[in-house]
Amino acid sequence: MYAIISVCLLLFLLLIIGRKLKWTALFERLAVIWFKLACAVMVLFIAHLILSTQGLIVPINIFSALTITFLGIPGILCITFVTVLLNN
């Protein structure tokens, strides 16, 4: 039930945003965000593999992936700082 409501709200928001933007521009932005999110998950996974040999655990969750997606390099530094801080 909640999934249906969520999808309807998402489609409604896309409709509202789509009126102000061209549909192609909207889908291009969504594609860029999805690509950045996939790259962020890959960075987190590689960091988890490399740092797990040193005893550091890098969390791979939606919060850290979104942080890296929207902040970029500062997001990677932020997640690294929090990881080192919590593991010591």
N, C-alpha and C positions, 0 to 999 in steps of 0.2 A: 504494500500500500504506500509506504513512504518512498519507495523507489519511483513509483508512478508520479507521485506529487513532485518529487525532485526533478524528474525528467521534464514534466510540464512547466515547472518554474524556469528551468534552464532554457527550454525552447522559447518561453515568453521573454526572458532576458535577451536571448539572441535576436528575437524579433524586434525588440525595442532598440537594441544597439545597431541592428542591421538597417534600420530606417535612417539613422544618422550617418552611417558609413555605407559604402558600397559593399555588397555581399562578398565580392572577391577580396577586398581589403580585409574584411573580417575573417575570412577563412585563411588568408595568408598569415594574419597575426596568430590565429589559433594553431596553425601548422608550425610556426616558429616557436611558440610556447611548448608544444608537444615535443619538438625536436630538442629544445633546451632541457626539458624535463627528462627525456631519455638519456641525454648526455650526462646530466647530473646524477642519475641513478648509476650509470656506468662508472663515473668518477668515484662515487661512494663505494661501489662494489670493489673496484680496484684498490682503493685506499683500505678497505676492510681486509682484503687478501694480503696486502703488503704489511700493514701494521699489526695484523693478528699474530705474525711471527715475533713481533716485539712485545707482545702482551697488551697492546692497546686495542680496544674494541670500538670500532666506528659504527654508530647506529645507522642502519639503512631504513629510514621511515619517511613518511610523506612530508613531515615538517622539515627535515634536513634536505630532502630533494627540492622542495619548493623554495627553501632559503637559497640554495645554490642556483636554482633556476632564475629567480628574480634579482638576486644580488650579484651573481657572477663570481669573480675572483674574491671580493670581500665576503661573499657567502661561504666560499671554501675556507677562507681564513677564520671566519666566525665558527664554523663547525669544527675546524681543527682545534681552535682555542678551547672550545667547550669540551671536546673529547679529551684533550690533554688535562684540562682542569678536573674533569670528573674521574679520570682514571688514576690520578695521583692521590 
